[in-house]
Every structure is written in structure tokens, then in C-alpha cells.
Amino acid sequence: MESSEKHSTLVHFRFNPEYKAQRGRHGEGSNRTGREGQSITLKVPVGTVVYNDETGELVHDFTHADERVVVARGGRGGRGNQHFATPTHQAPREHEPGRPGVMLRLRLELKLLADVGLVGFPNVGKSTLISRISAARPKIADYPFTTLQPNLGVVALGEFPDIVSYVVADIPGLIEGASGGAGLGTQFLRHIERTRCLVHLVDCSDASGRPDPVQDFEVILRELRRYGAGLECKPMIVAASKMDAANPERVEKLRQHARSLKLEFYQISAVTGAGIDELAWAMARFINEFRRQRAGEDAVFGAVAESAQPGTGNKTTTRGRIAMATKKAAKKAKKPAKKATKKAAKKTVKKAAKKATKKAAKKATKKTAKKKTAKKAAKKK
């Protein structure tokens, strides 16, 4: 199997579920072996997880493009009659059959690769948010469970060539008891297992029909915890949605709860657009932080995403800020090097001065000794 960016679904396995590599040929005369069978390569989209359907064992997880892995090996060919010939049995009519190849029944699961996952109750504004910050156009209506399948949207912030981009996944809404199959259950949560952070949207308007936004927050958190896969441990941003019709008391209550959990809190309105840009840049900060850690970059770039936010009053580009940061880092790195060279130079000068004084002292002592000996000799004469 090989992961390919040209494939985005597993639908080509639905209508042709059985694949078989070419069989090897029989051995031929004049001590020639049979021709080997050609292998077959199955293309799968990036994000495919391959399981052994019989044992449930994980075979491979394709997280990058052009990954190749052998999932089933062919059998080794048998020995022909030449291997059984002996001095007394020179024309044997014996042979060894080849070994059968591996046969497997595999289960393929496709997990979407997204950077940010949107979670929350149905009809809290997840689809509307993804339609405002990206080019995705999911179905939007004023009734619960409008979203029946995950949607992906690519968010691009900034101006060319300094564009910050990431992928956001909108999954169907969760309700209390979703881990037990209520509503649409948790069958779509696997698509946000690989996200870098989660954005939890909470409806703070009186039209939601639920009296306590903090209780809504805890219900969704409980369902994530029951699902497992580390979703409850991911970095999370809390967003109070529908601020154009929100109840201020409910918003303040949710804000205090988010502050007690040390979570970032934003107020957004998809209708008026208030708070949308701030939330989008907050997501970008989380993604850039993760990408820097993964790439092993220097900590100097830590403030780039924050300084690139709108409204900072700094008109320099992101590339210029990065260049300035690198220059500062280079200067800082040069300072200790200069100090070290100065110290080394001082030490060498002191050593040279000591050697010179020692040599001069020796020469002076030799000269004085010669003069004394010459005076003694003159007195004796």
C-alpha cells in the first residue's frame, strides 16, 4: 500500500474489494527458475489507518504522502528436481512445491487530517463559523443536526507571501449520551483525533433552550473524555457564539468558568463578524506553536504569530519580523563569542609577556655573570 495525495476517499475499494497480486510461474528446463509474480500497489489517501480485520491489530497508519508498506508478502518458490539429485540418484523426479502467499482481510479507516477541530452542541454555529473563516460551504439551517458529515475548510490569514494557513474540521454536533449512541453518537470524533487543538463553541443566547452554558460545556467535555483517544487533553479554546443575541449574564458565567480552567475565551458573532478575526488568529497561534516545536525551530520565532495579528499597529511584514528576530539572535550569539575571543587574546598576551620577561631576565643574568668573570680575571692579571 502507498499513500497518495491524489486520492481523497476510499470509494475505489467499495466496488472492487478484492485484490490479488500476480502468481509466480513454474520452473523451466536447464536449471532455470520460474518467473516471479509482479507485486500490486494499492493507493490510499493520506490519513488512512489499516487494521487486520480478524485480529484488530494496527498494520499501518498513513500520516504522510508517498509512504509505502508491505501488507502481504508473496510465498517463496519451491526447489526443483536438481536440488534432489545425488551421485546414485542422478535423475530424480522429485520437486518441492512453493509456499502460499499471505492472505489478509483488512479494514481501512480514513481519518481526516485537520489542524483545528470544532466541537459543541448541535446548532451552536460551527458550520457558520467555518463558512466565515474559509471557503467551505456546509449546509446551514436553524434546526439541530444540520451537519450530517464532517466538513473541512482551509483558513488563510495575512497577505501574500506571508500567509498563515491551516485546516479546520467541522464535525456533527454532540449531545448528552453521545458516547452511548444518542444522536449521531461519536462516530465522527475520530476525524479530530489528530487535530492540534479544539475550539469549543457554546451558545450563550436564550434561544438555545438550555439554561446553563457551563453545564453545556461540561457535557461536551464529558463526552470527549468517554470517547478517549486523548481528546480531552488537547489544547482548547472556548468561544461564546451568537453574541448578537447573547445573554450577558450567561456570557460572564462562561467566561469565569473558562478562566478557572485557564482556557482562552473569545466572544464571536457569525452574523455581525465580531470576534471572528481574533478567534482565527488565536487558532493560528496554536498551530504555529505546534509546527515550531515539531520542526525544532529556535524560540526566537515565538512572537511572530502574535505580532502578525491585526490591530497591532505594526506595518512590517511577517518575513521582516522573522529577519529582525534572526538578526537579534545572531547578535546575541556573537556577544559571548566576542567575549571568549577577547579573554583568549588577553591570556595569550599575558603568556607572551611572561615568556619575554623570563628571556630578558636570563639574558641580563648571563651578561652580568660574564662581566663579573671578566673583572675577576682582570684583577688576577
N, C-alpha and C positions, 0 to 999 in steps of 0.2 A: 504494500500500500504506500501511496505517496500523497502528501498534502499539496493542494494546488489552489492558488488564488483565483483561478478561472471558474471554479465550482463554488456555488454558494448554498446548495441544498443537497440532500441525499436522495432526491426523487429518482435518479437513474438506477438506484438499487431496488426500487419498488417493483418495476416491471421486468427486471432481469436479476432475480435474487441469487442465482447460482452461477458461479464462475469456476472454470476448470482450466488448468494450465495444460500445455501440450504434453502428450506422453512421449517417453523415450522409445527408440527403435531397438529392434533385436540386433544381436551381434552378427557380424558377417564373416565371410571366409578370410583366409590368410591372416588370421590372428587380429582381425580388426574389431574394435568395439562398436556398439551401436551408437547412433547419433543421439545426443542429449535433447530433451524436450525444451522448448522455449518457455521462459517464465512469462507470467502475465502480471501486469501492474494495474492496480485499481486506484483511480483518482478519487480523493475525498476532499471536501472543503476544510480549510483551517478551522480548528475548533472541534473536530470530530474526536470522540472518545470511543475506542474499540474495546469491547468486552468479549470474553469467552462465554457464550450463551449457556453452556452446560454447567460450568463451574462458577461463573460470575467473576472470574479473575480479570483484572485490568491488563489488557495486552499492550496498548499504547495510547498516549494522549497527544494528538497533533496540535501543538500550540504555535508552530511557525510554518511558514511556507517552505516547500521543497524538502520536507522531512520524508525519509524513506525507511521502511522497516519490513522485515520478512515476517509475515504472519503464519505462513505454512510452507514447509520445506518439502521438496520432492524426494522420492526414495532413491537410494543408491542402487546402481545396476549390479547384477549378479556376475559370477565368474563363468567363463566359457569352458569348453572341454580341454583347452590347452593347459589349464591350471590343474587338471587331474591326471595328466599324462605322467607315466613313470617308465623306467627302463624296461620293465616287464609288461607294462600295460600302455603301449605307445599310441594306441588309437581308441581312447575311451569315448563312450557315447553318453557321457555324463555332463551335466551343467548345473549351475546354481541359479535359481530364479531371482529376479530383482526384488527389492523391498518396496512395499507400497508407500506412496506419499502420504503426507499428513492431510487429514480431512477435518475441518473445523466448522462449527456453526457459530458465527459471530453476531454480536449485537452492536449496532452503530448508533451512537447518540451524538447529536450536534448541539453544542453549547455556544451561544453567541458570544463573540469577543467584543466586549464593551468596556469602557473606562469608568463610566458612572451609571449606576442603576437607580431608577426612580421607584419608590415603594410608597404604599399608603392605601387607605380605604378606596373603594370604587367611587368614581365621580368627585375626586378631590382636585382635579386639574392637572394630572400627569400628562395626558395626551395634549392638552392645550399648551402646557409648558414646552414640551418637545417641539411642537409646531411653531412656537415663537422663537426658540433659540436655534433651530436648524431648519433644513429644507424638507423634513419628514412631514407628511400629511396624513396622520392617522384619522380614523373615524372619531368624530367628536359629537356627543349628544348629551342631553340633560337627564339621562337615566343611568342607573348603575350597570356595570359590566358592559359598557360600550366596547371596550377593548377586549377582544377575544383571543388575540395572539400578540406576541412581543413585537415591538417596533424599534427600529434603530434610527438614530439621527446623528449626523456629523455636525459638530459645532465648530465654527471657525471664528476666532476673535483676533482683533488687530488688523493691520493693513499689510499688504504685500510689500516686501518679502518677509516681514516679521509677523507671521501668523501663528497663533497658538490654536491647535485643533485637537479635538478628542471626540469619542463616540459615546452617546448616551442611549441607554436601553430603557424603554417604557414597557413594563410588564402589566398584565391584567391585575386589577385590584384584589387585595386580600380582605377577608373578613374574619371575625372571631370564629374559631373552629376550622380554619382553612387547612391546618395540618391534619385534621381528621377527614377531610374531603368536602367540607362545606364550601358552597360557592363553586369557584373553579379550582379549589384546592391549592396545592403548592406545586403543581406540575410544571409551572413556568419559572420557578425560582432558580432552577439550575442554570438559567441563562444569565444570572447575575452573580454566579459563584466566583467568576474571575474578575469582577469589577474591582477597581482600586478604591472606590468609596461609594457610599449610598446617600441619596437625598431623600429624606422622609418628608413627604408633603402632608400637612394636616389642615383640614378645612375648619377655619375659625368663624365661619358665618353661621347665623341662626338657621339657615335653610338646610343645613346638613341633617337635621333630625336627631343628632347625637349631642347630648348636653355638655359633655366634658371633653375638651381636646386632649388633655393629659391622659385620660383613660384611653382615647383612640390611639395615642402614641404608644402606650404600654401594651395594648392589644397586639399591634403590629410587631412590636419588639418581641413579644412572647411567641408569636407565630414564627418569626425568624429563628428564634432560639430552638424551638421544637424541630424545625426543619434541619438544623445543623449546618454542616459544611462551613462553619466559621462566619456565617453572615452577620451574626450579632456582634462579632468582634471587629468588623470592618469600620474604618473611619466614617462618620456620619455627619451630615448637615441637616438641620431642621429648618423647614420653610413653612411659614404660615401662609396659606394660599387664600385667594378670593378676598384680598384686603379691601377691595372696593365696596364689599358688603359685610365686612367682618365686625364682630362684636369686640370692642376694645378690652373689655374685662377678660374675655376668653384669650385674646392675644397675649395680654400681660401674664396670664396664668401659665400659658405655654412657654413664654419667654423665661419666666422664673424657673420652670422645670428644666428647660434646656441649659440654663446657666448652672443649675445644681449638678447636672451631668457633664459640665464643661464641654458642651457642644455648641458649635457656631449656629446662630439663629438669624434668619432673614425673613422679611415680610415682602410678599410678591403679590402682584395682581396681573393676571394674563390679559385682562380686559383693557386696563389703562397702561400696562407695561411697566408699572412701578416696581422697582427692585429686581427686574429680570436681569439687567446687565451685571449688577452686583453679585447675584447668585451665580451667573455664568462664569464670572472671573474667580469666584471662590472655588468653583469646581476645577478651574484651570490651575489654581494654586496647588490643590491636592494632587492633580495628575502630574504637574511639573516636579513636585517634590518626589513622587514615586519614581519618575523617569530619571531624575538626577541620582537618586540612590541606586537604581538599577544599573545605570551607566557608569557609576563610580566617579562622577564629576566632582570638582572641587566645591567646597561650601561657599565660595565667593558668589556663585550664581544664585544663592538662596533668595536674594531680594529682587530678582529680575521680574518674576511673575507679579509680585505685589506692586512694584513701581510701574508696571505696564497697565495698571487699572485706569479706567477713565476718571477724570476729575482730579488727578494728582497735580496738574499744572505743569508737568514736565513734558516738553515737546520733543525731547530726544527720543530716538527710536530704540527698540529693544536691542538691536545689534550694537548701537552706540554705547548703551549701558553695559552690555557684556564686555565690549572692548575696554571701557573705562575700568570695569571691575578687574579685568585681567591685568591691565597696566598697574593698578594699585597693588594687586597681589604680587606682580613681578618686582615692584619697588620694595615691598615688604620682605620678599625673599632675598633681594640683593643686600639689604642692610646688614643682616647677620654675616653674610659672606664678606662684605667690605670690612666689618669689624674683625673678622677672623684673619683676613689678609693683613690688616694693619698690625694686629698683635704678632703675627708671624714675622712681619718685616721688622718690628721692634726687637723681637727676640734675636733675629739674625744679626741685626746691627750691634746689639749688646755683645753677642758671641764674638763677632769680628773685632770689636773694640777690645775685648778682653785678650784675645789672641795677640792683637797688635801690641798692647801694653806689655804682655809677657815677653814677646820677642824683643821689644825695645829694652826691657829690663835686663834680659840676658846679654844683649849686645853691650849695654852700659857696664854691666859687671865684668864682662870679658875685657873691655877696654881698660877699666880701672885696674884689673889684675895685671894686664900687660904693662901698664905704666909703673905699677909698684915693683914688678920684677925688674924692669929696666932701671929704675932708680937704685935698687939694691945692687945690681950689677955694676952700676957706675960708682957707687960708694966703695965697693970692694976694690975696684981698679985704682 
